[in-house]
Amino acid sequence: MKKIIIMLFSLCFIIFSIQSCNTVKGVGKDIEKAGEAIQKTVK
């Protein structure tokens, strides 16, 4: 029973880790696009 609980927690942790990586990549892309827009405006 303990093994099942540990495996479930591990699986949840892995899933949340993957989701947070995707979120960080998305935020990075948004910041990059905003920076490019600012550069175009300045030129």
Order of alpha helices (4+ residues) and beta strands (2+ residues): alpha
